[in-house]
Amino acid sequence: MVTIAVTGHLDLSEGAVPLVRGALDGLLRGCVEEGRTLVGVSCIAKGADTIFAEAVLGLGGRLVVVVPSRDYRRGTVEPEHGASYDRLLAAAEEVVALPHETADREAYEAANAVLIERADRLVAVWDGAPPTGKGGGTADAVLAARAAGIPVDVVWPEGAARGG
């Protein structure tokens, strides 16, 4: 078994989505040796998290969803992402619901800690931008994983852009 967690940008441009999906498919396929089970860990936010979760399931892997707070679905998941979020949540083999009331910096930092704690590797759909100082973001997760000795695979294919 290999457990791979994801962190990544929410705001991928429309053109970046197929590029990221192709790169994730290739990377995940390469991480799964014959007979090994793929377990993907994701918060299934829009953008990179969802693309990753769909790729894991598409390869026959198991999905673990981390829900950062009690109000995450209601307060954070945008209406156009709701159906995808609900479908992926229903497909999850395990749901880790964190006890935070509100989706805030503390909740996102705790979610990142769960991702890193569970991961053999971290996949970061990341343009390399430094941390914003808000905490709980993509760059923060990459830095925490590296500090914990977790290998990080950065995925940012040629032509990928933010702004979606």
Contacts in CASP RR format, 6 or more apart in sequence:
PFRMAT RR
TARGET T0000
AUTHOR 0000-0000-0000
METHOD contacts of the structure
MODEL  1
MVTIAVTGHLDLSEGAVPLVRGALDGLLRGCVEEGRTLVGVSCIAKGADT
IFAEAVLGLGGRLVVVVPSRDYRRGTVEPEHGASYDRLLAAAEEVVALPH
ETADREAYEAANAVLIERADRLVAVWDGAPPTGKGGGTADAVLAARAAGI
PVDVVWPEGAARGG
1 36 0 8 1.000
1 37 0 8 1.000
1 38 0 8 1.000
1 39 0 8 1.000
2 31 0 8 1.000
2 32 0 8 1.000
2 33 0 8 1.000
2 36 0 8 1.000
2 37 0 8 1.000
2 38 0 8 1.000
2 39 0 8 1.000
2 120 0 8 1.000
2 121 0 8 1.000
3 39 0 8 1.000
3 40 0 8 1.000
3 41 0 8 1.000
3 64 0 8 1.000
3 118 0 8 1.000
3 119 0 8 1.000
3 120 0 8 1.000
3 121 0 8 1.000
4 28 0 8 1.000
4 31 0 8 1.000
4 38 0 8 1.000
4 39 0 8 1.000
4 40 0 8 1.000
4 41 0 8 1.000
4 56 0 8 1.000
4 119 0 8 1.000
4 120 0 8 1.000
4 121 0 8 1.000
4 122 0 8 1.000
4 123 0 8 1.000
5 40 0 8 1.000
5 41 0 8 1.000
5 42 0 8 1.000
5 115 0 8 1.000
5 116 0 8 1.000
5 118 0 8 1.000
5 119 0 8 1.000
5 121 0 8 1.000
5 122 0 8 1.000
5 123 0 8 1.000
6 40 0 8 1.000
6 41 0 8 1.000
6 42 0 8 1.000
6 48 0 8 1.000
6 49 0 8 1.000
6 52 0 8 1.000
6 53 0 8 1.000
6 115 0 8 1.000
6 122 0 8 1.000
6 123 0 8 1.000
6 124 0 8 1.000
6 125 0 8 1.000
7 48 0 8 1.000
7 49 0 8 1.000
7 112 0 8 1.000
7 115 0 8 1.000
7 122 0 8 1.000
7 123 0 8 1.000
7 124 0 8 1.000
7 125 0 8 1.000
7 126 0 8 1.000
7 137 0 8 1.000
7 138 0 8 1.000
7 141 0 8 1.000
7 142 0 8 1.000
8 47 0 8 1.000
8 48 0 8 1.000
8 49 0 8 1.000
8 124 0 8 1.000
8 125 0 8 1.000
8 126 0 8 1.000
8 137 0 8 1.000
8 138 0 8 1.000
8 141 0 8 1.000
9 47 0 8 1.000
9 48 0 8 1.000
9 125 0 8 1.000
9 126 0 8 1.000
9 127 0 8 1.000
9 138 0 8 1.000
9 162 0 8 1.000
10 45 0 8 1.000
10 46 0 8 1.000
10 47 0 8 1.000
10 48 0 8 1.000
10 49 0 8 1.000
11 47 0 8 1.000
11 162 0 8 1.000
11 163 0 8 1.000
11 164 0 8 1.000
12 20 0 8 1.000
12 47 0 8 1.000
12 48 0 8 1.000
12 51 0 8 1.000
12 125 0 8 1.000
12 160 0 8 1.000
12 161 0 8 1.000
12 162 0 8 1.000
12 163 0 8 1.000
12 164 0 8 1.000
13 160 0 8 1.000
13 161 0 8 1.000
13 162 0 8 1.000
13 163 0 8 1.000
13 164 0 8 1.000
14 164 0 8 1.000
15 159 0 8 1.000
15 160 0 8 1.000
15 161 0 8 1.000
16 157 0 8 1.000
16 159 0 8 1.000
16 160 0 8 1.000
16 161 0 8 1.000
16 162 0 8 1.000
16 164 0 8 1.000
17 47 0 8 1.000
17 51 0 8 1.000
19 157 0 8 1.000
19 158 0 8 1.000
19 159 0 8 1.000
19 160 0 8 1.000
20 48 0 8 1.000
20 51 0 8 1.000
20 125 0 8 1.000
20 155 0 8 1.000
20 157 0 8 1.000
20 160 0 8 1.000
21 51 0 8 1.000
21 54 0 8 1.000
21 55 0 8 1.000
22 55 0 8 1.000
22 157 0 8 1.000
23 155 0 8 1.000
23 157 0 8 1.000
24 51 0 8 1.000
24 52 0 8 1.000
24 55 0 8 1.000
24 123 0 8 1.000
24 125 0 8 1.000
24 155 0 8 1.000
25 55 0 8 1.000
25 59 0 8 1.000
27 123 0 8 1.000
27 153 0 8 1.000
27 155 0 8 1.000
28 38 0 8 1.000
28 55 0 8 1.000
28 56 0 8 1.000
28 59 0 8 1.000
28 123 0 8 1.000
29 59 0 8 1.000
31 38 0 8 1.000
31 121 0 8 1.000
32 38 0 8 1.000
32 59 0 8 1.000
37 61 0 8 1.000
37 62 0 8 1.000
38 56 0 8 1.000
38 59 0 8 1.000
38 60 0 8 1.000
38 61 0 8 1.000
38 62 0 8 1.000
39 56 0 8 1.000
39 61 0 8 1.000
39 62 0 8 1.000
39 63 0 8 1.000
39 64 0 8 1.000
39 93 0 8 1.000
40 52 0 8 1.000
40 53 0 8 1.000
40 56 0 8 1.000
40 61 0 8 1.000
40 62 0 8 1.000
40 63 0 8 1.000
40 64 0 8 1.000
41 64 0 8 1.000
41 65 0 8 1.000
41 66 0 8 1.000
41 114 0 8 1.000
41 115 0 8 1.000
41 118 0 8 1.000
41 119 0 8 1.000
42 49 0 8 1.000
42 50 0 8 1.000
42 52 0 8 1.000
42 53 0 8 1.000
42 56 0 8 1.000
42 63 0 8 1.000
42 64 0 8 1.000
42 65 0 8 1.000
42 66 0 8 1.000
42 88 0 8 1.000
42 115 0 8 1.000
43 49 0 8 1.000
43 65 0 8 1.000
43 66 0 8 1.000
43 67 0 8 1.000
43 68 0 8 1.000
43 111 0 8 1.000
43 115 0 8 1.000
44 50 0 8 1.000
44 53 0 8 1.000
44 65 0 8 1.000
44 84 0 8 1.000
44 85 0 8 1.000
44 88 0 8 1.000
44 89 0 8 1.000
45 76 0 8 1.000
45 77 0 8 1.000
45 81 0 8 1.000
46 77 0 8 1.000
46 78 0 8 1.000
46 81 0 8 1.000
46 84 0 8 1.000
46 85 0 8 1.000
47 125 0 8 1.000
48 125 0 8 1.000
48 138 0 8 1.000
50 81 0 8 1.000
50 84 0 8 1.000
50 85 0 8 1.000
50 88 0 8 1.000
51 125 0 8 1.000
52 123 0 8 1.000
52 125 0 8 1.000
53 63 0 8 1.000
53 65 0 8 1.000
53 88 0 8 1.000
54 88 0 8 1.000
56 62 0 8 1.000
56 63 0 8 1.000
57 63 0 8 1.000
57 88 0 8 1.000
57 91 0 8 1.000
62 93 0 8 1.000
62 94 0 8 1.000
63 88 0 8 1.000
63 91 0 8 1.000
63 92 0 8 1.000
63 93 0 8 1.000
64 92 0 8 1.000
64 93 0 8 1.000
64 94 0 8 1.000
64 95 0 8 1.000
64 96 0 8 1.000
64 118 0 8 1.000
65 88 0 8 1.000
65 89 0 8 1.000
65 92 0 8 1.000
65 94 0 8 1.000
65 95 0 8 1.000
65 96 0 8 1.000
66 96 0 8 1.000
66 98 0 8 1.000
66 111 0 8 1.000
66 114 0 8 1.000
66 115 0 8 1.000
67 73 0 8 1.000
67 89 0 8 1.000
67 95 0 8 1.000
67 96 0 8 1.000
67 97 0 8 1.000
67 98 0 8 1.000
67 111 0 8 1.000
68 98 0 8 1.000
68 100 0 8 1.000
68 103 0 8 1.000
68 107 0 8 1.000
68 108 0 8 1.000
68 110 0 8 1.000
68 111 0 8 1.000
69 76 0 8 1.000
69 98 0 8 1.000
69 100 0 8 1.000
69 101 0 8 1.000
69 102 0 8 1.000
69 103 0 8 1.000
69 104 0 8 1.000
69 107 0 8 1.000
70 97 0 8 1.000
70 99 0 8 1.000
70 100 0 8 1.000
70 101 0 8 1.000
70 102 0 8 1.000
71 101 0 8 1.000
71 102 0 8 1.000
71 103 0 8 1.000
72 103 0 8 1.000
72 107 0 8 1.000
73 82 0 8 1.000
73 85 0 8 1.000
75 103 0 8 1.000
76 103 0 8 1.000
77 85 0 8 1.000
89 95 0 8 1.000
96 114 0 8 1.000
98 107 0 8 1.000
98 110 0 8 1.000
98 111 0 8 1.000
98 114 0 8 1.000
100 106 0 8 1.000
100 107 0 8 1.000
100 110 0 8 1.000
105 134 0 8 1.000
105 135 0 8 1.000
105 136 0 8 1.000
108 135 0 8 1.000
108 136 0 8 1.000
108 137 0 8 1.000
109 135 0 8 1.000
109 136 0 8 1.000
109 140 0 8 1.000
111 136 0 8 1.000
112 136 0 8 1.000
112 137 0 8 1.000
112 140 0 8 1.000
112 141 0 8 1.000
112 144 0 8 1.000
113 144 0 8 1.000
115 122 0 8 1.000
115 141 0 8 1.000
116 122 0 8 1.000
116 141 0 8 1.000
116 144 0 8 1.000
116 145 0 8 1.000
116 148 0 8 1.000
116 150 0 8 1.000
119 145 0 8 1.000
119 150 0 8 1.000
120 150 0 8 1.000
120 151 0 8 1.000
121 150 0 8 1.000
121 151 0 8 1.000
121 152 0 8 1.000
121 153 0 8 1.000
122 141 0 8 1.000
122 142 0 8 1.000
122 145 0 8 1.000
122 150 0 8 1.000
122 151 0 8 1.000
122 152 0 8 1.000
122 153 0 8 1.000
123 152 0 8 1.000
123 153 0 8 1.000
123 155 0 8 1.000
124 138 0 8 1.000
124 141 0 8 1.000
124 142 0 8 1.000
124 145 0 8 1.000
124 152 0 8 1.000
124 153 0 8 1.000
124 154 0 8 1.000
124 155 0 8 1.000
125 138 0 8 1.000
125 155 0 8 1.000
125 156 0 8 1.000
126 138 0 8 1.000
126 139 0 8 1.000
126 142 0 8 1.000
126 154 0 8 1.000
126 155 0 8 1.000
126 156 0 8 1.000
127 156 0 8 1.000
127 160 0 8 1.000
127 162 0 8 1.000
128 139 0 8 1.000
128 154 0 8 1.000
128 156 0 8 1.000
129 138 0 8 1.000
129 139 0 8 1.000
130 139 0 8 1.000
131 137 0 8 1.000
131 139 0 8 1.000
131 140 0 8 1.000
131 143 0 8 1.000
132 139 0 8 1.000
133 140 0 8 1.000
142 152 0 8 1.000
142 154 0 8 1.000
145 151 0 8 1.000
145 152 0 8 1.000
146 152 0 8 1.000
END
